[in-house]
């Protein structure tokens, strides 16, 4: 069972539809419980062959049936990229 705070109307509880149009990174299932606390931080180095783009990072839990639940509670802060 995935426990997540109330997500509200601006975020669907199942993220599979968004993931169908995204580049994402999955890991193997955890073998032990993992507690995550504090603010989410992410550092990336990216390269692109286009003049602009957008990055959004989410932390999700994937259930055995494939349902994807967003577990971050911060509103996404997309970063627009231009070079």
N, C-alpha and C positions, 0 to 999 in steps of 0.2 A: 504494500500500500504506500502511495506517495502522499506525504503530508505537505501542503503548501498553503501559504496565507491566501486569503480571499483575493482573487486576481482582479476583480472589477470588470466592467463592461468593455474597457479599451484593450484588454488582452484576452484572446481566446484561451480556454483552459487546455485545449489540445492543439499543439503547435505543428502537427503534421502538415497542414496545408501551407503554412509559411515555409517549412523546411523543404517542401517539394520544389521551391524556387530559390533555394539558398545553397551556399557552400557551407558545409558543416563538418565538424570533427567529432567522431564518436570514439569512446573507449570501451574496453571490455567491461562486463559487469563487475561491480565491486564484490570482493569476497567477505568484507567486513563492513559494518555500518560506518558512515563518515559524517561527522558533524561539521557544518560550514557556518562560520560566524563572521560578522564584520562586513565592511564595504567590499564590493566587488571591484577588482582592479585587473586590467589587462594591458599588456604591452605587446605591440606588433610591429614588425617591419614588413612592409608590403611593396610590391612593384606592380606597375600597370602599364599597358600599352595604350590606354585611353587618357583623355585630358581631364576627366572628372569621374568620381565614383562616390560610394557611400559605404561606410562600415557600421554595423550594429552588432553588438555582442550580447548574447543571452546565455544563461546557465539553465539547462533543462535536465529533467530526469526522464528516462525512457523506460516504460513499463515492459514486462515480457510480452504483452499483446501488441506492442508497437506504439501505444499512446505516448505522446510527448507532452510533458507538463513543464511549463516555465516555473522555475523555483526562485529566481531572482525577484526581489520586490521593488527595486529601483525602476523608475520609468526609464526606458531606453533613451540613451543620449547619442543619436547618430552623429557621426563625424563626416562632414563633406570634405572630399579630397579634390584638390586642383593642383596641377603642375604645368 
